[in-house]
Each structure stands twice: as C-alpha cells, then as structure tokens.
Amino acid sequence: MIKTIAILLFTLIVVPVFTVYFDRHSMSPDQLNLLMQSGAIALTLALAAFVVSTITGNCSQVDKMWSILPAIYAWHIVANADFVPQNAQPRLILMALLVTVWAIRLSYNFSRRGGFTWKFWTGEEDYRWEVLRKRPELSGKWQWMAFNLFFISLYQMGLIWLFTMPIMVAATGSNPLGWIDYTAIFATIFLLIIETVADQQQWDYQQEKHRLIREGATLTGKYAPGFVHTGLWRISRHPNYFAEQSIWVVFYFFSVAATDRWLNWSVAGALLLVILFKGSADFSEGISLEKYPEYKNYIKSTPRFFPNIFKNKQ
C-alpha cells in the first residue's frame, strides 16, 4: 500500500511536469494567471478537507467535493477567460455544460447513498477508508494523518483539478467547433448514459438484497452471490468505472480540437485518473474476494473495465 501511495504521489508531480515540458507551448500571462487561480482554489480546498476530516474523523470530505468541483473550475475558466477568441468561446461553454450535467448526475448518486447532509462535515464515509485504517502500516495516528494529507486530500484534490484542465488548454486555442468536438459531445453523452444505467442497476440490486436480508429471507437467484453481476455488470465488472474514466479521456480531446495538438500537458489528468481507478479497483476487488466466494469466478469470466459485448448470456 505504501508503495502504491508513493507511486501515485510521484506521478502527480512527474506526469504534469513532463507533459508541460513536452508540450513546449508557453501560456500568456493572463492564461497562466487563470491557471494559477484555479490551482490555488484546489490547494485551499485540499487543506480544508484535511483539517475537517482530521477534526471529525470522517475522511470522505474530498468525496463530497469530487462531483462538484469540476463544474466550479470549468465555469470559473469560462467566466474569466476574456482572452479566448470569439469563435472558440462556444467550445468552452459546451465543455462547462457537459461537466455540469456530469456533476449533477454524480452528486445525485452520491447523495442518495447518504454522502451529503445538512452538517456538511458528516455523512457516510467510504467503507474503504475504514478498511485501510486497520492496515498495520497505516494504523498509527501519524501514519494515518500523513496518508490523509498527502493522498486523500492533496493527491485527490489535485487530480480533480488536473482532469478538468483540458478546458484551460481549450481556452488557449482558436479553432472553431469541428468534428472532434461533435464526436466528443456524442461520446460524453453516451458514456453518461452508460454510467447512469450502471449505477442504477447497482443501486436496485443492493437495495433489494438488503431488503431481503432485513426480512430474514434466503438470498436466491441473482441475489445469491451477494454482488451485482447482471445487466451491464454481466459484461464488465466495473461498467461505471469504465464510463467514468472514459468521460475524462474524451474530455481531453476538446483541448485537441481547440489547439490541433494531439498531446498537451492537460493529458496528465486523464492519465492519473486511469492509474487511480486501477488501484481503486484492485483494492475494492480484494475486499469483494474476501466477502463473496463466487467473486473469484466472476473475475475469471468478466473483464474488469472494458465491456465484453460478445459475452454469452448466462
């Protein structure tokens, strides 16, 4: 675990620096100032999340902001990017609108699981944090505080900021809307639908499973294994993760459309998000293997992320 954390922190620093160097396209003072403004917001909120989580013992403070901040960053750039050529402004507005739809969908899904409360510092904590607290290497007070500061707070908040930054690169371009933009819009909407359906299927399954457990009924049929494995989950073990990663990879291509540069520094956000989801899936599936005996067979028969649409229906 410590090794994984070190790798993630290392990539958070190295990947952006490398991509900025490789890009070799300097920003104007106004563009750099706007970038630094949004970065300062991210850093301030990361430190605030650390303080609140340390005081309350609830380490899901970043989770509460994960679905909200990208929309704030996007509209902050739209509102302050006075240097953007007029023919390129519609792209920024479209990007911000797509991020807003994404934010509303994810916030709703997080809210119905008890993530938001009127006392913003409370609410349901991600079950994985409690599991990690029990790890020997993180069980000490100072070890956990360091993990909370550097990974939960700084790394994750930095990642949220980075995967939204293709809109900052798009603000530096002058190309009008083109085929790449329209393809990205269609792909984003399609992926949002996939993610919504996957989350709903998981919600319905878990709600019914827990209802049966509360009533003392024996879990039979599709509920017998204890984990969702039907619908979109039949062709992918994490269809929601697949869609989430893909949305931000697609979002990057708006910056490509704006600048004609297929590789620019904002690719760092999408790359780091993919790395994070790989680690998150490893950890979550380790827990599932301990809880559900049939999960091992599920892993053998079903791909982790990319859906196998040709899988035979069982």
N, C-alpha and C positions, 0 to 999 in steps of 0.2 A: 504493500500500500504506500509506504513512504517513497519507494522508488517511483511509483506511478505519479504521485504528487509532484516529486522533483521534476519529472519529465514534463508534466503539464505546465509547471511554472517556467521551466526553461523555454518551452515552445512559445509561451505567451510573450516572452521577451525577444527570442531569436527570430521567430517567423515574421513578425511585423517589421523588425529592423532589416532583415534580409530582403523582404519584398519591397520595402521603401528604397533600399539601395539598388535593387534590380530594376525597379520602375524608372528611376532616374528622371522623373518629371517633377520639378520643384513646384510648390504652390506659391501663389501670390501672397503678400502679407495679409490681405483680407481673408483669403481662403484658410491660411494657416491659423489665423486668429479664431475663426469659427470652429475649426477642428479642435483647437485647444480649449475653447469654451465648453464644448460637449464633453471632452475628456475630463475637464475639471468637475463637471456635474457627476460623471461616473465615479471619479475618485472620492468625491464628497459623500455620495450615497453609499459607496462601499464601506467607508469608515463608519458611517452612521449605522449601517446594517450590523457591523461588527460590535459596536457599542451596545445597541439594543439587544442583540442576540446574547451577548455576554451577561447583561443585566437580567434578562428574562429567562435565559436557559433555552429559549426556542430559536433554533438555528435555521428556521425557514424564512427569515426576513428577506433574503435575496429572492426566494421563490415568489414572494408576494409582489416583487417588483419586476420579475422576469417578463411577465406578459404585458407590462405597462410601459416600461422604459423605451423599448424600440420606437413606439409611436411618438413618445415625447422627443426623442432625439431626431426623428425624421421631420416632425413639424417644426422643431427648433431650427433645423437647417433650411427648410422651405421658407420660414418667416424671415430669416436673416441673410439669405444668400442673394443679396442685391446685385452681385457681380455676374449672376447667371444670365446668358443671352436669352432674349425673349422667346426664341424658337425652341429653347431647351427647357423652359420652365414647366410645360405640361408633363414632362417626364417626372420631374421631382414631385409634382402633385399626385400623379398616378402612383408613384412609389410609396408616398406617405399614406395614401388611401388604402393601398393593399396591406401595408403594415398595420394600419388601424383596424381593418377587418380581421387580420390575424390576431391582434391584441384583444379584440372583443371576444372572439371565439375561445381563445386560451383562458382569458380571465373568467369567462362563464364556467368553463370546465373546472378550473381551479376553485372557483367559488362554491360550486355545488358539492365539492369534497370537503368543505369546511376550511378552506385556506384563508378566506377573508372574514374578519369580524369587525365590529364597531371599534373594539380596542385593537388597533392595527398590529400591536406587538404580540397579540395572542394568536389563536387559530391552530389548525392542525399542523404538526411538524412532520416533515418527510420521514417515513419509517426507517429509511436508510441511515439517517444521522444517528439514530439510537443504536443501530447495529454497529456502526463504526466506533461509537463511544466505548464499546466493550472490547475493541481490539487492544491487545496489550500495548502496542506501540503508540496508541492514542488515548489510553485510559487515564493518564496523568493529567492534572489540571493544566499545566503549562503546555504540554504537548497538544491538548485539545484546543487551547486558545490559539496556538500557532497555526494549527490546521484551519480553525475558523477564520483567522485573519487572512492567511495567505491563499487558501484555496476557496473556502465557501464565500468569503467576502470579496477579496481583491481579484482573484482569478475569475470568478464567475461574473462579477460586475464588469470587469474588463472585457470579458468575452461578449457580453450583451452589447456593449458599446462597439466592439470591433465588427460583429456580424451585421450591424446596422450601417456601418460606414460606407458601403458602396454608394449610398445616396450622397455622401460627401464627395466622392470621386465623380459621380454623375453631375454634381454641381459645377465641376471644373470643365466639363465637356460642352461642346457647342452643337453637336449633331441633333437634328430634329428627330422625332419619333420615327422608327423604322421597323423592319421585320423582326429584328431581335427583340425589340420591346414588346411587340404584339405577341410573339411566341412566349416570352416570359410572363406576360399577363395571363394568357390562357393556361400555361403550366402552373402558375401560382394558384389560380382559382381551382383548377383540377386537384392539386395537392391539398388545398384547404378542405375540399370536399372529402377526400380520402381520409384525412386526419380527423375530421368531424365524425365521419361514419365509424372509424376505428375506435375513437374514444367513447362513442355512444354504445357500441357493441360491448366494449369492456365494462362500461357503467351498468348496462342492463344485466349482464352476466353476474357481476359481483353483487348487485342489489338482490337479485333473485336467489343467488347462492346463500347470502347471509340471511335472507328471509327464511329459507328452508332450515338453516342451522338454528335460528332462533326458535323455530317451531318444533325442533327436535326431529325433523324428518331426515330420512336417509338420502344422501346425495346419490342420485342415479342419472343415467343417460349422460348428456353432455356436461352435467354438473359433477359427475363422479370424480373426474381428475382433479377438480378444485381450481383450475385456471382456464381462462378463456382460450379456446382453440378452434372456434368456428367462425364463419363469416370471413372477413379479411384476415383474421388471425389464423385461418387454416392455411393460407399461402405465405404468411410472414409471421415470425414470432413477435415482431415489433412493427406493425404497419404504421402506427402513429409516429414512432421514432423515424422510420424511413421517410414519411412525408415531411416531418419537421426539419430534418437535415436537408432534404431536397429543396424545400421552400427557400432556405437561405443561400443555397448554392445557386438556385435560379435567380434570386435577388441580386447576386453578384453580377449577372450578365446585363443588368441595366447599366452598370458602370462601363461595361464593354461597349454597349450600344452608344453611350454618350461620348466615348473617347476614342473608339477604334483601337484600343489597347487590350488585347486579349489577356494580358497578365498585368495587373496593377496591385498596389500594396493592400487594397481592401480585400483581396482574396484570403488574407490571413484569418479573418473572422470565420469564414466558411470552413477553412481547413481545421482550425482549432475546435470548431463545433463538432465536426466529424470525429475528431480524436476524443473529445469529451463523451460523446454518445457511445463510442466503442467501449470506453472504460465503464460508463454507467451501465451499459447492457451486460458487461462481464460481471459486474457486482450484483446487479439485480437477478441475473440468472443463477448465480451462485446461491443466492437466498432461496430461489424457487426450487433448485435441485434438492435442497435440504428439506423443504416443506412438502413437495409433491413428488412421490415416487415415479409417476408417469412422465414427469418433465424431461427425463433423460431421453425417452423415446421421441418426445416432441421435438427435441433438439436435432435428433438424427433425421427426422422426416421433414422438417420445415426450415427453410432458410431464415437467417436472423433478421435481415433487413429487406433486401431486395425481393419483392414478391415473386413467387413461382406460380405464374398464372396457368401453367400447364399441369399443375399437381392434380392427380386424380382425386376426386371427391370421395371421402370415406363415409 
